[in-house]
Amino acid sequence: MKFPIIAYGDPVLRRKAPSIEPDEYPHIKALIDNMFETMYGAHGVGLAAPQVGLSMRLFVIDASVFADDDASLKDFKKVFINACILEESGEEWPFNEGCLSIPEIREDVYRKQNVKLSYYDENWKHHEETFSGMAARVIQHEYDHIEGKLFTDKLSPLRRRLIEKRLNDISKGMVDVDYKMKFPAVKKGR
C-alpha cells in the first residue's frame, strides 16, 4: 500500500520522533514494506516515517541507484529503527539533494563523509556500523527527518529566503508530482 507523502509545512516533519519498542508495532514489517513501496512509487532512495505522517524513529533506504558510481551500493537496501548517530567524521562535501516532501527543489548540501550509527534492523537485531560516501549522505538525510530537520535547514539564510515562496507553494499543493501527497495548507473538501 502506498502512503501519501507529507509535504513541507506539516508539523510532523518538524517533530523529533520518539523511539519505538518491538511490542508497540507488531505489524512493523508490513509498515516497512509499505514504506518501501511508497518510496519506490515516488522514485526516492530513502523515506522516513515522519514523511508518511508517523512520528517514530524509522527510515528505509535503497541506495542501489548509486551503484554505477559506487559498487558497494549495488545491494544497499536497509531498514533503520531507533537510529542514533554516534559520530560524524571526515571532510564535508557538497551534493545536490532533494526530498520527496519538498518536490521540485534541489540544493547543494554539505555533509560529513562518514557516519557511525547505532540502530536496529527490521528483525530488531542491533547494529553499530560506520557508513561512508553516498550511503552516509542518504543516512544523514533520512536521520535528519527523525530529528525534525529538513535539508533546507542546512542552507544559508540567503538561499532559504530565495526559495521561501516555492516552499510555501509546496505546502499549498502548488506543485506537480506524480505521486500522492498530503499538503498541510490545503483545506479538505476543495
Phi, psi and omega in degrees: 000129177272131176271153168288143179271132182286128183275159174315138178106341179284135182300334181298333180284348181253000181269135172288121185283141178279156174293159179237158178249151182304321183283346177288329186229076181296340180254033185297328180295323176294319177299315179298315178301317179294324178293318176298316179300318178297314180299312180296321180297336180258006178063038179262169175247352178203153178207130179255150182307319178302333180288347174245019173088010182249116180276088178207156183275079180215132169212156181237149182219140166223097184265015182297340177296341179266008185296333178297327179268336182215102185301335180292347180265007184308316180239035185276084177235116187219157175243136180235116178245135179054041181295146177218123177284124179268328182196142170240134184215172179090177180289147172282141179221146184274150172206143182280102184261154172226181183206137180298332178278348181229065185295153176071005175240126176228139181215152174288127180235135177266129177222157177293152183291327186232149176219130175258128191229141169252130182198169173247146176270186184295344177260012181062031173270131182280141177226148169227111187222156172250133180241150182229163173062225185295324177300315179298318181298311182297319178298314180298321179297312181291324177299320177305321180300319181284349175264001180081024181243156178235158182298334179293339177293338183272358180277161177292156178305323179295313179299319180297318178297322182292334180255003184304316181296318179296322177296316178297322177298320178300315181297337179267002180084012181269067182207148182254108179232158179255022174225160184286133179229161175240122185254129185292330185261015178256122181287140177292146177092357177265000000 
